[in-house]
């Protein structure tokens, strides 16, 4: 999947520091730092939600000029508890919990401002974070724009995209009885939350196969194989479906309507022309609302960050921002918070029991 990236991205590197951030509600969020410890800070926000980070995600950034921070969002990758557990509790896994986690991590690392880089779901999370904390963001690099508006979800999960992939769509709807197919996100939710592994694993694999099979312009069997690993597929599908059932906890159109808060932040939007997962309509809507951001349409790409045109445009964006004049990473940074600092109170009105801890999971290679 990634062989051609050797000609486009920076060479592979290893982290110089890793850790777990205690974010409350029984959750520990895995994070790592690589590149130059005194370089320009950037945080990579992965897709899904639920995809986790992979080693190749570090390669979008010049390791001599960037201090590269990756984290696995709640419930996936190497964060615990893992959403593949039979009785996984996602009540404390929402967009606004993740926004609080990102801000807590920034403070713990002693970073004043950082570049925020996110694709697909990561673009939605990047927008949500930046609109909530614009003072913490130096630049935005966004790819495959997704804002969880109702018509975006219905396009990909309720039948719109079936006009492009009718054969793959048949496999996606196969686990769902005919009488339940008018509301597929809800039908999948019932199966993904079923404690029986025979039920939720089958649903998780079918959900993830549909997504993996449509991420790239041309089929990528290796990617499909990675994303349909039962544990990874179950966590991925459960977290995605949980977020989509709640519309991301956004008001309809909230992220695009809120761009005034970030209008002055330098930004690049990269979009594949033939993206079926997050069609260009959303990137274009964002571009029209936010013309100050640079807009790059890749003519021969779909959704994946690993596609050559998209990968090249993303690297060009990070290279350009690395050359900009910015304050040193530690300058005027807030004091580091203790790692056991709690995030803001749970936005839900009830206080559910703490989720049990699970074993750490290695993040699979992902095209997100």
Residue pairs with C-beta under 8 A, 6 or more apart in sequence:
1 220
1 222
1 223
1 306
1 365
1 367
2 56
2 306
2 365
4 308
5 56
5 59
5 306
5 311
8 308
8 311
8 312
8 315
9 56
9 59
9 60
9 311
9 315
10 58
10 59
10 60
10 61
10 62
10 63
10 315
11 59
12 55
12 56
12 58
12 59
13 34
13 35
13 58
13 59
13 63
14 34
15 32
15 33
15 34
15 58
15 70
16 33
16 34
16 37
17 32
17 33
18 30
18 31
18 32
18 33
19 30
19 31
19 32
19 339
20 28
20 29
20 30
20 31
20 79
20 80
21 28
21 29
21 31
21 71
21 101
21 104
21 105
21 108
21 339
22 28
22 339
22 340
23 29
23 74
23 97
23 100
23 101
23 104
23 342
23 343
24 92
24 342
24 343
25 92
25 97
25 346
25 354
25 355
26 81
26 89
26 92
26 354
26 355
26 356
26 357
27 74
27 75
27 79
27 80
27 81
27 92
27 93
27 355
28 79
28 80
28 357
29 71
29 72
29 73
29 74
29 79
29 101
29 105
30 71
30 72
30 77
30 78
30 79
30 360
31 69
31 70
31 71
31 72
31 105
32 69
32 70
32 71
33 67
33 68
33 69
33 109
34 58
34 63
34 68
34 70
35 58
35 61
35 62
35 63
35 64
35 65
35 66
35 67
35 68
36 63
36 64
36 65
36 66
36 67
37 67
38 67
38 328
38 329
38 330
39 63
39 64
39 65
39 66
39 67
39 68
39 329
40 65
40 66
40 67
40 115
40 138
40 321
40 322
40 326
40 329
41 66
41 67
41 69
41 109
41 111
41 113
41 114
41 115
41 138
41 329
42 61
42 66
42 67
42 68
42 69
42 114
42 115
42 116
42 117
42 318
43 69
43 70
43 71
43 102
43 105
43 106
43 114
43 115
43 116
43 117
44 53
44 57
44 58
44 60
44 68
44 69
44 70
44 71
44 117
44 118
44 122
45 71
45 73
45 102
45 116
45 117
45 118
45 122
45 125
45 126
45 129
46 52
46 53
46 57
46 70
46 72
46 73
46 77
46 118
46 121
46 122
46 366
46 368
47 118
47 119
47 120
47 121
47 122
47 144
47 366
47 368
48 73
48 76
48 120
48 121
48 236
48 239
48 240
48 368
49 73
49 76
49 98
49 121
49 125
49 239
49 240
49 243
50 73
50 75
50 76
50 83
50 235
50 236
50 237
50 238
50 239
50 240
51 76
51 77
51 121
51 236
51 366
51 368
52 72
52 73
52 76
52 77
52 78
52 79
52 232
52 361
52 363
52 364
52 366
53 70
53 71
53 72
53 77
53 363
53 366
54 363
54 364
54 365
54 366
55 365
56 306
56 365
57 70
58 68
58 70
60 117
60 305
60 311
60 314
60 315
60 318
61 68
61 117
61 318
61 322
62 318
62 319
62 322
65 322
66 318
66 322
67 111
67 329
69 105
69 109
69 111
69 114
71 79
71 101
71 102
71 105
72 78
72 79
72 363
73 79
73 98
73 101
73 125
74 92
74 93
74 97
74 98
74 101
75 81
75 82
75 83
75 88
75 90
75 93
75 235
75 238
75 239
76 82
76 83
76 235
76 236
76 239
76 361
76 363
77 361
77 362
77 363
78 360
78 361
78 362
78 363
79 360
80 357
80 358
80 359
80 360
80 361
81 88
81 89
81 355
81 356
81 357
81 358
82 88
82 231
82 235
82 358
82 359
82 360
82 361
83 90
83 93
83 234
83 235
83 238
83 239
84 204
84 230
84 231
84 232
84 234
84 235
84 238
84 361
85 356
85 358
86 195
86 197
86 200
87 195
88 235
88 238
88 355
89 352
89 355
89 356
90 238
90 239
90 242
91 348
91 352
92 346
92 352
92 355
93 239
93 242
94 243
94 246
94 249
94 347
95 124
95 125
95 128
95 243
95 248
95 249
95 250
96 128
96 249
96 347
97 343
97 346
98 125
98 129
99 125
99 128
99 129
99 132
99 133
100 343
100 344
101 343
102 125
102 129
103 129
103 132
103 133
103 136
104 337
104 341
104 343
106 114
106 136
107 334
107 336
107 337
108 336
108 337
108 338
108 339
108 341
109 336
110 330
110 333
110 334
110 335
110 336
111 329
111 330
111 333
112 327
112 329
112 330
112 331
112 332
112 333
112 334
113 135
113 136
113 137
113 138
113 326
113 327
114 136
114 137
114 138
115 137
115 138
115 139
115 140
115 141
115 318
115 321
116 126
116 129
116 130
116 137
116 139
116 140
116 141
117 126
117 140
117 141
117 314
117 318
118 124
118 125
118 126
118 141
118 142
118 143
119 142
119 143
119 144
119 305
119 314
119 368
120 143
120 144
120 146
120 277
120 278
120 303
120 368
121 146
121 240
121 243
121 368
122 143
122 368
123 142
123 143
123 144
123 145
123 146
123 147
124 146
124 147
124 148
124 248
124 255
126 140
126 142
127 140
127 142
127 147
127 255
127 258
127 259
127 262
128 248
128 250
128 255
129 136
129 137
130 136
130 137
130 140
130 261
130 262
130 265
131 255
131 258
131 259
131 261
131 262
134 261
134 262
134 264
134 265
137 262
137 265
138 265
138 266
138 321
138 326
139 265
139 266
139 267
139 268
139 321
139 324
140 262
140 265
140 266
140 267
140 268
140 293
141 267
141 268
141 270
141 314
141 317
141 318
141 321
142 267
142 268
142 269
142 270
142 293
143 269
143 270
143 271
143 305
143 310
143 314
144 270
144 271
144 272
144 275
144 277
144 278
144 283
144 303
144 305
144 310
145 269
145 271
145 278
145 282
145 283
145 286
146 152
146 277
146 278
146 282
147 248
147 250
147 253
147 254
147 255
147 256
147 282
147 286
148 243
148 244
148 247
148 248
148 250
148 255
149 252
149 253
149 282
150 247
150 252
152 278
152 279
152 282
153 185
153 244
153 247
154 160
155 161
155 279
156 276
156 277
156 278
157 184
157 185
157 244
158 183
158 184
158 185
159 169
159 184
161 169
161 214
161 276
161 277
162 169
164 214
164 276
165 213
165 214
165 276
168 209
168 210
168 213
168 214
169 210
171 206
171 209
171 210
172 184
172 206
172 207
172 209
172 210
173 181
173 184
174 206
175 191
175 202
175 203
175 206
176 184
176 187
176 188
176 191
177 187
180 186
180 187
181 187
185 241
185 244
185 245
186 245
188 203
188 207
188 237
188 241
189 241
189 242
189 245
191 199
191 200
191 202
191 203
192 200
192 203
192 204
192 207
192 234
192 237
192 238
192 241
193 200
193 238
194 200
194 203
200 234
200 238
201 230
201 233
201 234
203 237
204 230
204 233
204 234
204 235
204 236
204 237
204 238
205 228
205 230
205 233
205 234
205 237
207 233
207 236
207 237
207 240
207 241
208 227
208 228
208 232
208 233
208 236
208 237
209 224
209 227
209 228
209 233
211 227
211 236
211 240
211 277
212 220
212 223
212 224
212 226
212 227
212 228
212 367
213 219
213 224
214 276
214 277
214 302
214 303
215 223
215 277
215 302
215 303
215 304
215 367
215 368
216 223
216 302
216 303
216 304
216 306
216 307
216 367
217 272
217 274
217 300
217 301
217 302
217 307
220 304
220 367
223 304
223 366
223 367
226 232
226 364
226 365
226 366
227 233
227 236
227 364
227 366
227 367
229 364
231 361
232 361
232 364
235 361
243 249
249 347
251 257
255 286
256 285
256 286
256 289
256 290
257 289
259 286
259 289
259 290
262 290
263 290
263 292
264 292
266 321
266 324
267 290
267 292
267 293
267 294
268 293
268 294
268 296
268 313
268 317
268 320
269 283
269 286
269 287
269 293
269 294
269 295
269 296
270 296
270 298
270 310
270 313
270 314
270 317
271 280
271 283
271 284
271 295
271 296
271 297
271 298
272 280
272 297
272 298
272 301
272 302
272 303
272 304
272 307
272 309
272 310
273 280
273 297
273 298
273 299
273 300
273 301
274 300
274 301
274 302
275 301
275 302
275 303
276 302
276 303
277 302
277 303
278 303
280 297
283 295
283 297
286 293
287 293
287 295
294 317
296 313
296 317
298 307
298 309
298 310
298 313
299 309
300 309
301 307
301 308
301 309
301 310
304 310
304 367
304 368
305 311
305 314
305 367
305 368
306 367
